[in-house]
Amino acid sequence: MSVRENLEAIKKQIEVACTKNNRNSDEVNIIAVTKYVSIKTAEEALESGVEHLGESRDFGLLEKYEALGEKPVWHFIGTLQSRKVKDIIGKVDYIHSLDRLSLAKEIQKRAEGKVRCFVQVNISEESSKHGLSKEDALTFIKQLERFSSIEVVGLMTMAPHTDDKESIRTVFRELKELQEEVKRLHLPYAPCNELSMGMSNDFEIAVEEGATFVRIGTALVGKEL
Ligand SMILES: *Cc1c(COP(=O)(O)O)cnc(C)c1O
């Protein structure tokens, strides 16, 4: 299937998930994750109507940014080493993996304007995954007040690798609950209106549970590299 056909199918699935939960599908942004595909396929995604591209490695981001420039909205979705911040800042529109003060400090040091960040939470507490525990996330977000360049636009999580749909759903639901807690704090630098959750295998559940950004690689652009 072409990227365009995949996109149409995914949009329909998102529509269905939204209808089930009385959501407007306009609230759901599709990020095409291009880490496994060529520049050419990333271009095909843009031509098919995708507006957001996501990369999880600094070199992948830089390579594609060089070719595609500011056409897409760029998302950095992977683990971010502090020493790489200076290379990607100013190029990416959103960072999805803010999970420690040392990284916040580096973003603050390098940023020229506001940087839109998602705080990454490891709801499932799988040790292989990055992100803060649910318990630590609120404290962390409160500590971000002193970093004037950081705007906490939302929370991000990755569901566990499992076929158990209910445990995936629980993870997404808990992220949504945590988002509500952050919103209740009314922190001016942390509106936290967005939820970045859902990948190829679980984006429908994520949308049912309130995702506003889904990060879809394989099911949308395939896997070439
Ligand atoms: C690779 C990746 C995705 C997309 O994964 P697919 O299963 O191919 O859709 C989403 N989010 C993050 C953080 C990733 O690293």
The ligand as an ORCA input file, in Angstrom:
! r2SCAN-3c Opt
* xyz 0 1
  C       9.597      4.380     16.550
  C       8.743      5.138     17.440
  C       7.370      5.284     17.162
  C       6.676      4.649     15.971
  O       6.701      3.265     16.052
  P       5.791      2.339     15.096
  O       5.492      1.159     15.936
  O       6.628      2.025     13.910
  O       4.569      3.097     14.751
  C       6.620      6.064     18.037
  N       7.164      6.639     19.118
  C       8.468      6.524     19.425
  C       9.003      7.203     20.637
  C       9.300      5.764     18.597
  O      10.598      5.644     18.910
*
